[in-house]
Amino acid sequence: MLAGLSPARRRVVLALLALLVVAAAVVAAVVVPRSSGGAGGTTSAAQDDTPGPVLLVPGYGGSTSSLRPLADRLTAAGRDATVVAVPGDGTGDLTAAADALGTAVDDALSRTGADSVDVVGYSAGGVIARIWAADGGADQARRIVTLGSPHHGTTIADLAAGILPGECPEGCQQLTTDSELLAGLNAGDETPAGPSWVSVWTTADETVTPPDSAQLAGAVDLPVQDVCADSRVAHGQLPADPLVQGIVLAELAAGPPVELTTADCARLSAAG
């Protein structure tokens, strides 16, 4: 067909064909859905869904009041937020607390009709969330955010277990750096597929020691100081700190987790 054309017309036809090929590639890129992997390469169908209810899990000691400021902030932003009460005084077996979280998740999904939940685990509550996820809860979660959680133990628990073992009950023992529970959670994939994972922590933590014990393989790793370098927020201040609350809200928004930087410091700090 092209052989019968003059050289000038042949060049025009070839140029038009090249343009059509480029246009087809652009259309394909727009029309063909892309699989968006969450943190750690996991993919979840819930990533772009409307976020469902938020379950907040307290830390060692089980104080629900410590999470009330964050729950109130989430509620003010239009989220359905519930603080989960863990069994006893929150110092017992963390697997029992994970069972309580599972019951609370089922109740929240039944009550709201949502397809998935977001979970925020503060301190040991992040470990509880991981136990729940590893035991099948990952299928019900869109996002799991841990807040100052000792994912690889804390030397404070080591000290308590070594010097005053009678004052270090089962939950304390499970947070030592050599605990069998944490060893099991950290063997292989630390962030089970299904939800996307975010670990928020502070370099000024004196309870989770060393502070980078909060790092979680496969999660978006977010020290508060990566957003506001001069933040000195301590472990016990995390749920009530306006900056940390702003970070949590941003990470629980629709779509995948966001990479926050110092450019977001002023905006998130002033949002309280």
C-alpha positions, 0 to 999 in steps of 0.5 A, a space after each residue: 500500500 505504501 509502495 505506491 505513494 510518493 516519498 512525501 506522502 509516505 512520510 506523512 502516513 508513517 507519521 500519522 501511524 506513529 501518532 496513533 500508536 502513541 495515542 493507543 498507548 496513552 488510552 491503555 494506560 488510562 483505561 487499564 486498571 493498575 494494581 496499587 500495592 500497599 506498604 510492603 507490596 501487599 495489595 488490597 481491594 479496600 485501598 480505595 474504598 470509602 474508609 469504614 469505622 476506626 477501632 482504637 486499641 489501648 496499650 499496656 494497662 488498658 487505659 481507654 482514657 488515653 485514647 479519648 483525645 484521638 477518638 474525639 479528633 477522629 469523630 470531629 473529622 466525621 469518622 466513626 471511632 470506638 475505643 476498644 476495652 481490653 480484658 482485665 487491667 490490660 496487663 494480661 495475655 495480649 492474645 486475649 486482648 486480640 480476641 476482644 479486638 476481633 469481637 469489637 471489629 465484628 460488632 462495628 462492621 455489623 453496626 455500620 454495614 461497612 466492608 472493612 475497618 481501620 485499626 489504630 493500636 497505641 503502644 502495646 495496642 499495636 502488637 495486639 492489632 498485629 496478633 489479630 491481623 495474623 489470626 485472620 483479622 487482616 481480611 477485615 482491615 483496610 489500614 492498620 496504624 500503630 502508634 509508638 508500638 514495641 514491635 521488637 520489644 522494649 528493654 524496659 520490659 527486659 529490666 522489669 522481667 529481670 529485676 522484679 519478675 513478680 511485677 512483670 505479668 504476662 503482658 509485660 513478659 510478652 513485650 520483652 525483646 526476647 519474647 516468644 510472642 514477638 518472635 513469632 509475629 516477626 518471623 517471616 512477614 511482619 505485615 500480613 497482606 490485606 491492609 496497608 500498614 503505617 508505623 508512627 513513632 517518636 525518637 524521643 520515646 523513653 518507654 519503647 526503648 530503643 525507639 526504633 523498635 517501633 519500626 515494622 518491616 513492610 509498613 510505611 515507617 514514619 517517625 514524628 520527627 520526619 514531619 516536624 524535626 523539633 518535636 519532642 513528643 514523648 510516648 505517653 503524649 502520642 495520642 493527645 499530641 495535635 501533630 500526631 493526631 494530624 498524622 493519624 488522620 492523614 494516614 487514615 484518609 481514603 486511598 493509600 497511605 501518604 508519605 509525609 515530610 517536613 513540608 507538612 509540618 505546619 499544616 498538620 501541627 495547626 490542624 488540632 
